Amino acid sequence: MSLKGYVIRRVLYIVPVMLGITLMNFTLINVSPGDPVIVRLGLIHCDNPECYNNAYNREAVEMGLMGSDLYSVPWFTRYVDYISDLLRFDFGRSWYNTQAGIGIPIATIIADHAAYTVILNVISFVLSLLLSTAIGVVSATRRNSFWDRSLTVAMLLGYSMPLFWLAKLLMFLSFKLFNFTGVTNKDAFVKPILLNINFYKYLILPTLALTLGHLVFMARLIRSQLLEILRQDYITTARAKGVSNRGVIYKHAFRNGLLPIVTIVGNSLPGLLAGSVMIETVFGWPGLGTYFLEGALFRDYPMMMATNTIFPFLFLVARLLTDITYVFIDPRIKY
């Protein structure tokens, strides 16, 4: 099978997988205990039961949980409506984020706040990849040295530390050293963003926390992979032929160890976005992660479904791109 045919087959494979994922998520969300209408009614004050019932029915109809005849709409009917809207790239309207009593379209929320999450994640990913590569190579080529032992201890400490705790620790240290907590305010997002100095100032701590959170795992992976390859016979042969140590590491060892590294890096991209949910919440960063968490806390079903649709889709796309990358790294792989 050619690479083109393989890609077409994998793209077609994504469709039934996503359909099954959305069906399972929609079912679990709707059968979970709790009433999202009551959450939405929290800001409405009624003096008598009749007022409350009228407000409840009005909000339930507006949210699509009830029809105009005040009978509950079956969940499967709502799921079919959701899929039909999703095919038009319409995620519906948020139940929690409203304007003039009407839910804000989730597509609008994503369009307005995706840039903040993308900037944070892209910078963090590039930094973590570069630093983990450098740390992994140093640790592997200087095994059992002072640098290797020190980096190993530091990586183990970082790997065992929860991401939100790491963010809080950085916030505390920054406050003690610079009297700066990193919690964002509206001055950081005055447009144009890229020309706003405050934006970059408030970007430092979230980026650092997210980078350190994902750096340690990739560094350990690169170290262990290089150690295994450096024991191979062809590495000994290359050294015997007089190949420099740099040539042995980067031309022979590192390239042959890229396959598992690419696999982990490709699979970690959606996880990087998931980790930004906690980081954005801690630092008040107005990215998609903050809205995704609010959707879960306030039973915003459309926002929860958008979250549970976007993340699996990104994971499947990342896996596809990872498999395609194998062909360019190792010519022996054929599809």
QUINORNOR-V208271 format. One record per residue. N is the residue number from 0. OMEGA is omega as a letter, one per 30 degrees, with the letter a starting at -180 (NA if undefined). Layout:
BEGIN
n->N omega->OMEGA
n->N omega->OMEGA
END
This chain:
BEGIN
n->0 omega->l
n->1 omega->l
n->2 omega->l
n->3 omega->l
n->4 omega->l
n->5 omega->a
n->6 omega->l
n->7 omega->l
n->8 omega->l
n->9 omega->l
n->10 omega->l
n->11 omega->l
n->12 omega->a
n->13 omega->a
n->14 omega->l
n->15 omega->l
n->16 omega->l
n->17 omega->l
n->18 omega->l
n->19 omega->l
n->20 omega->a
n->21 omega->l
n->22 omega->a
n->23 omega->a
n->24 omega->a
n->25 omega->l
n->26 omega->a
n->27 omega->l
n->28 omega->a
n->29 omega->l
n->30 omega->l
n->31 omega->a
n->32 omega->l
n->33 omega->a
n->34 omega->a
n->35 omega->l
n->36 omega->l
n->37 omega->l
n->38 omega->a
n->39 omega->l
n->40 omega->a
n->41 omega->a
n->42 omega->a
n->43 omega->a
n->44 omega->l
n->45 omega->a
n->46 omega->a
n->47 omega->a
n->48 omega->a
n->49 omega->l
n->50 omega->a
n->51 omega->a
n->52 omega->l
n->53 omega->l
n->54 omega->l
n->55 omega->a
n->56 omega->a
n->57 omega->a
n->58 omega->l
n->59 omega->l
n->60 omega->a
n->61 omega->l
n->62 omega->l
n->63 omega->l
n->64 omega->l
n->65 omega->l
n->66 omega->l
n->67 omega->l
n->68 omega->l
n->69 omega->l
n->70 omega->a
n->71 omega->l
n->72 omega->a
n->73 omega->a
n->74 omega->a
n->75 omega->l
n->76 omega->l
n->77 omega->l
n->78 omega->l
n->79 omega->l
n->80 omega->l
n->81 omega->a
n->82 omega->l
n->83 omega->l
n->84 omega->a
n->85 omega->l
n->86 omega->l
n->87 omega->a
n->88 omega->l
n->89 omega->a
n->90 omega->a
n->91 omega->a
n->92 omega->l
n->93 omega->l
n->94 omega->a
n->95 omega->l
n->96 omega->a
n->97 omega->l
n->98 omega->a
n->99 omega->l
n->100 omega->a
n->101 omega->a
n->102 omega->l
n->103 omega->l
n->104 omega->a
n->105 omega->l
n->106 omega->l
n->107 omega->l
n->108 omega->l
n->109 omega->a
n->110 omega->a
n->111 omega->a
n->112 omega->a
n->113 omega->a
n->114 omega->a
n->115 omega->l
n->116 omega->a
n->117 omega->l
n->118 omega->a
n->119 omega->a
n->120 omega->a
n->121 omega->l
n->122 omega->a
n->123 omega->a
n->124 omega->a
n->125 omega->a
n->126 omega->a
n->127 omega->l
n->128 omega->a
n->129 omega->a
n->130 omega->l
n->131 omega->l
n->132 omega->l
n->133 omega->a
n->134 omega->a
n->135 omega->l
n->136 omega->l
n->137 omega->a
n->138 omega->a
n->139 omega->a
n->140 omega->l
n->141 omega->a
n->142 omega->l
n->143 omega->l
n->144 omega->l
n->145 omega->a
n->146 omega->a
n->147 omega->a
n->148 omega->a
n->149 omega->l
n->150 omega->l
n->151 omega->l
n->152 omega->a
n->153 omega->l
n->154 omega->l
n->155 omega->l
n->156 omega->l
n->157 omega->a
n->158 omega->a
n->159 omega->a
n->160 omega->l
n->161 omega->a
n->162 omega->a
n->163 omega->l
n->164 omega->l
n->165 omega->l
n->166 omega->l
n->167 omega->l
n->168 omega->l
n->169 omega->l
n->170 omega->l
n->171 omega->l
n->172 omega->l
n->173 omega->l
n->174 omega->a
n->175 omega->a
n->176 omega->a
n->177 omega->a
n->178 omega->a
n->179 omega->a
n->180 omega->a
n->181 omega->l
n->182 omega->a
n->183 omega->l
n->184 omega->a
n->185 omega->a
n->186 omega->a
n->187 omega->a
n->188 omega->l
n->189 omega->a
n->190 omega->g
n->191 omega->a
n->192 omega->a
n->193 omega->l
n->194 omega->a
n->195 omega->a
n->196 omega->a
n->197 omega->l
n->198 omega->a
n->199 omega->l
n->200 omega->a
n->201 omega->l
n->202 omega->a
n->203 omega->a
n->204 omega->l
n->205 omega->l
n->206 omega->a
n->207 omega->a
n->208 omega->a
n->209 omega->l
n->210 omega->a
n->211 omega->a
n->212 omega->a
n->213 omega->a
n->214 omega->a
n->215 omega->a
n->216 omega->a
n->217 omega->l
n->218 omega->l
n->219 omega->l
n->220 omega->a
n->221 omega->l
n->222 omega->a
n->223 omega->l
n->224 omega->l
n->225 omega->l
n->226 omega->l
n->227 omega->a
n->228 omega->a
n->229 omega->l
n->230 omega->a
n->231 omega->a
n->232 omega->a
n->233 omega->l
n->234 omega->l
n->235 omega->l
n->236 omega->l
n->237 omega->l
n->238 omega->a
n->239 omega->l
n->240 omega->l
n->241 omega->l
n->242 omega->a
n->243 omega->a
n->244 omega->l
n->245 omega->l
n->246 omega->l
n->247 omega->a
n->248 omega->a
n->249 omega->a
n->250 omega->a
n->251 omega->a
n->252 omega->a
n->253 omega->a
n->254 omega->l
n->255 omega->l
n->256 omega->a
n->257 omega->a
n->258 omega->l
n->259 omega->l
n->260 omega->l
n->261 omega->l
n->262 omega->a
n->263 omega->a
n->264 omega->l
n->265 omega->l
n->266 omega->a
n->267 omega->a
n->268 omega->l
n->269 omega->l
n->270 omega->l
n->271 omega->l
n->272 omega->l
n->273 omega->l
n->274 omega->l
n->275 omega->l
n->276 omega->l
n->277 omega->a
n->278 omega->a
n->279 omega->l
n->280 omega->a
n->281 omega->a
n->282 omega->l
n->283 omega->a
n->284 omega->a
n->285 omega->l
n->286 omega->a
n->287 omega->a
n->288 omega->l
n->289 omega->a
n->290 omega->l
n->291 omega->l
n->292 omega->l
n->293 omega->l
n->294 omega->l
n->295 omega->a
n->296 omega->a
n->297 omega->l
n->298 omega->l
n->299 omega->a
n->300 omega->l
n->301 omega->l
n->302 omega->l
n->303 omega->l
n->304 omega->l
n->305 omega->l
n->306 omega->a
n->307 omega->l
n->308 omega->a
n->309 omega->a
n->310 omega->l
n->311 omega->l
n->312 omega->l
n->313 omega->l
n->314 omega->l
n->315 omega->l
n->316 omega->l
n->317 omega->l
n->318 omega->l
n->319 omega->l
n->320 omega->l
n->321 omega->l
n->322 omega->l
n->323 omega->a
n->324 omega->l
n->325 omega->a
n->326 omega->a
n->327 omega->l
n->328 omega->a
n->329 omega->a
n->330 omega->l
n->331 omega->a
n->332 omega->l
n->333 omega->l
n->334 omega->NA
END
